[in-house]
Amino acid sequence: MGRIVVVDWSNRRLFQRQLERHFRLRHEIYVAERKWQALARPIDIEMDAFDTEHAIYLLALDSSGDVIGGSRLVPTTRPHLLGDVFPQLANGSPPRAPDIHEWTRFFVAFPYRTAGKPARLAGEVLCGLLEASLQLGTRQISVVCEAFWPERLRSLGWSVAILGERLQLDDCEIVAALIEVTQTALDATRRSYGIEGSVLHMAGALPPTRATDAEQ
């Protein structure tokens, strides 16, 4: 199903159209579907202060190269959501270190969701997150998430520590957590979703897609 590519400042030009589609999908999901009006802008693109040259994107692509899911990693040594917007969720001391990244903007496009059970594509994106983090030398991942997420991740075999008290927003309750990045967690997630082997693909190994062909 999905192929996960890692896009950063060094290879962004290869995936310019996919990145634009990724930002439009974020708008469709977070603004139009989930009604996060604080993210609304005059254009149908969702970007925030942390979509900088330091961001790392995990893009799930279908067989034609279209974006169908994704996520984002941001270095905690740079401005990030927990450190600069919600430090109170970590009792005022959010973790910052070169080997800690923040995880945000996890999504699966609507046609690839499955009612009442985990979507395989979600598992692929989660595996891609752990694989990429291991390759980056990331020891831990911090996250600001809805309060149900830590227990859901623990059920996959992840080690998740809550950093502080919950915070009630208008439409949900959120919490900050710190996740251990381990091969054990990756192996357990693969088993949970029936995924064999790596889901990551290097840019040079990808076959031509409609988006990249159009740029040539």
C-alpha positions as CSV (number, residue, x, y, z in Angstrom):
1,M,0.0,0.0,0.0
2,G,1.9,3.0,1.2
3,R,5.6,3.8,0.6
4,I,7.2,6.1,3.2
5,V,9.7,8.7,2.0
6,V,11.7,10.9,4.3
7,V,11.7,14.5,3.0
8,D,13.9,17.2,4.5
9,W,15.6,20.4,3.4
10,S,18.2,18.5,1.4
11,N,15.8,16.6,-0.9
12,R,12.7,18.8,-0.8
13,R,12.9,19.8,-4.5
14,L,12.4,16.2,-5.5
15,F,9.1,16.1,-3.6
16,Q,7.8,19.7,-4.1
17,R,4.4,18.7,-5.4
18,Q,4.0,16.0,-2.8
19,L,4.9,18.5,0.0
20,E,2.3,20.9,-1.3
21,R,-0.3,18.1,-1.4
22,H,0.7,17.1,2.1
23,F,0.0,20.7,3.4
24,R,-3.4,20.7,1.6
25,L,-4.3,17.3,3.1
26,R,-3.4,18.7,6.6
27,H,-5.9,21.5,5.9
28,E,-8.6,19.0,4.8
29,I,-8.1,16.9,7.9
30,Y,-7.2,19.4,10.7
31,V,-9.2,22.4,9.6
32,A,-12.1,21.2,7.5
33,E,-12.7,17.8,9.1
34,R,-11.6,18.2,12.7
35,K,-12.5,21.9,12.9
36,W,-9.3,23.1,14.4
37,Q,-10.1,26.7,13.6
38,A,-7.0,28.1,15.2
39,L,-5.2,26.6,12.2
40,A,-7.4,28.2,9.6
41,R,-5.9,30.5,7.0
42,P,-7.3,32.3,4.0
43,I,-5.8,29.6,1.8
44,D,-6.5,25.8,1.9
45,I,-3.0,25.0,3.2
46,E,-2.2,24.1,6.8
47,M,1.3,25.2,7.8
48,D,2.5,26.4,11.2
49,A,5.6,28.1,12.7
50,F,7.4,24.7,12.9
51,D,7.3,24.0,9.2
52,T,10.8,25.3,8.7
53,E,14.0,24.1,7.1
54,H,14.6,22.0,10.1
55,A,11.4,19.9,9.8
56,I,11.5,16.3,8.6
57,Y,8.5,15.0,6.8
58,L,7.4,11.3,6.5
59,L,5.2,11.1,3.5
60,A,3.2,8.0,2.7
61,L,2.8,7.6,-1.1
62,D,0.6,5.4,-3.1
63,S,1.7,3.5,-6.2
64,S,1.2,6.6,-8.4
65,G,3.2,8.9,-6.0
66,D,0.2,10.6,-4.5
67,V,0.3,11.5,-0.8
68,I,-2.0,9.4,1.3
69,G,-0.6,9.9,4.8
70,G,2.2,11.5,6.7
71,S,3.8,12.9,9.8
72,R,6.5,15.3,10.9
73,L,9.5,15.4,13.1
74,V,11.1,18.6,14.5
75,P,14.3,18.9,16.5
76,T,13.7,19.8,20.1
77,T,16.8,22.0,20.0
78,R,14.8,24.3,17.7
79,P,11.4,25.9,18.4
80,H,8.7,23.3,18.7
81,L,5.1,22.8,19.9
82,L,5.8,21.5,23.4
83,G,8.7,23.7,24.1
84,D,7.3,27.0,22.8
85,V,3.5,26.7,23.0
86,F,2.6,24.1,25.7
87,P,5.6,24.0,28.1
88,Q,3.1,23.7,31.0
89,L,2.3,20.2,29.8
90,A,5.8,19.2,30.9
91,N,5.7,21.2,34.1
92,G,7.6,24.0,32.5
93,S,10.6,21.8,31.6
94,P,10.0,20.2,28.2
95,P,12.8,17.9,27.2
96,R,15.3,19.3,24.7
97,A,18.3,17.5,23.3
98,P,20.0,16.7,20.0
99,D,18.7,13.1,20.2
100,I,15.1,14.1,21.0
101,H,12.7,15.0,18.2
102,E,9.1,16.2,18.5
103,W,6.4,14.2,16.6
104,T,3.4,16.1,15.2
105,R,0.9,16.1,12.3
106,F,0.2,12.4,12.1
107,F,-2.6,11.7,9.6
108,V,-4.1,9.1,7.2
109,A,-6.1,10.2,4.2
110,F,-9.8,9.4,4.5
111,P,-10.1,6.7,1.9
112,Y,-7.4,4.7,3.7
113,R,-9.1,4.6,7.1
114,T,-10.9,1.6,8.3
115,A,-14.0,1.9,10.6
116,G,-13.7,0.0,13.9
117,K,-10.2,-1.3,13.4
118,P,-6.6,0.1,12.9
119,A,-5.8,1.1,9.4
120,R,-2.8,-0.6,7.9
121,L,-1.6,2.7,6.5
122,A,-1.5,4.1,10.0
123,G,0.7,1.2,11.0
124,E,3.0,1.9,8.1
125,V,3.4,5.6,9.0
126,L,4.0,4.6,12.7
127,C,6.7,2.1,11.5
128,G,8.2,4.7,9.3
129,L,8.3,7.1,12.2
130,L,10.3,4.6,14.3
131,E,12.5,3.5,11.4
132,A,13.4,7.1,10.5
133,S,14.0,8.0,14.1
134,L,16.4,5.0,14.6
135,Q,18.3,6.0,11.4
136,L,18.5,9.6,12.7
137,G,20.0,8.4,16.0
138,T,16.9,9.8,17.8
139,R,16.7,8.3,21.3
140,Q,13.3,9.7,22.3
141,I,10.3,11.4,20.7
142,S,8.2,14.0,22.5
143,V,4.6,14.6,21.5
144,V,1.6,16.8,22.4
145,C,-1.4,14.7,21.7
146,E,-5.0,13.9,22.6
147,A,-5.2,12.2,26.0
148,F,-6.1,8.8,24.6
149,W,-3.0,8.4,22.5
150,P,-0.4,7.2,25.1
151,E,-2.5,4.2,26.0
152,R,-3.1,3.4,22.3
153,L,0.7,3.5,21.7
154,R,1.4,1.4,24.7
155,S,-0.9,-1.3,23.3
156,L,1.5,-1.4,20.3
157,G,4.4,-2.1,22.6
158,W,5.8,1.4,22.9
159,S,7.3,2.8,26.1
160,V,5.4,6.1,26.8
161,A,5.9,8.4,29.8
162,I,3.4,11.2,30.6
163,L,5.3,14.4,31.3
164,G,2.7,16.4,33.3
165,E,-1.0,17.2,33.8
166,R,-3.7,17.1,31.2
167,L,-5.0,20.3,29.6
168,Q,-8.6,20.7,28.6
169,L,-9.1,22.6,25.3
170,D,-12.4,23.6,23.7
171,D,-12.7,20.3,21.8
172,C,-10.4,17.8,23.4
173,E,-8.1,17.0,26.3
174,I,-4.4,17.0,25.5
175,V,-1.2,15.7,27.2
176,A,2.5,15.7,26.6
177,A,4.4,12.4,26.4
178,L,7.9,11.1,25.9
179,I,8.4,8.0,23.8
180,E,11.4,5.7,23.8
181,V,12.7,4.9,20.3
182,T,13.7,1.3,20.2
183,Q,14.0,-1.6,17.8
184,T,11.7,-3.5,20.2
185,A,8.9,-1.0,19.7
186,L,9.4,-1.1,15.9
187,D,9.3,-4.9,15.8
188,A,6.1,-4.9,18.0
189,T,4.4,-2.4,15.8
190,R,5.2,-4.4,12.7
191,R,3.7,-7.5,14.3
192,S,0.6,-5.6,15.3
193,Y,-0.1,-4.4,11.8
194,G,1.2,-7.5,9.9
195,I,4.0,-5.5,8.3
196,E,7.1,-7.3,7.2
197,G,10.4,-5.5,6.6
198,S,11.2,-1.8,6.1
199,V,8.5,0.7,4.9
200,L,11.1,3.3,4.1
201,H,12.3,4.0,0.6
202,M,15.2,6.2,-0.3
203,A,14.4,8.9,-2.9
204,G,16.8,7.4,-5.4
205,A,15.1,4.0,-5.2
206,L,11.6,5.2,-6.0
207,P,10.2,4.6,-9.5
208,P,9.1,7.7,-11.4
209,T,5.8,9.2,-10.3
210,R,3.3,11.6,-11.9
211,A,4.4,14.4,-9.6
212,T,8.2,14.1,-10.2
213,D,7.7,13.4,-13.9
214,A,5.8,16.7,-14.2
215,E,8.8,18.6,-12.8
216,Q,11.2,17.3,-15.3
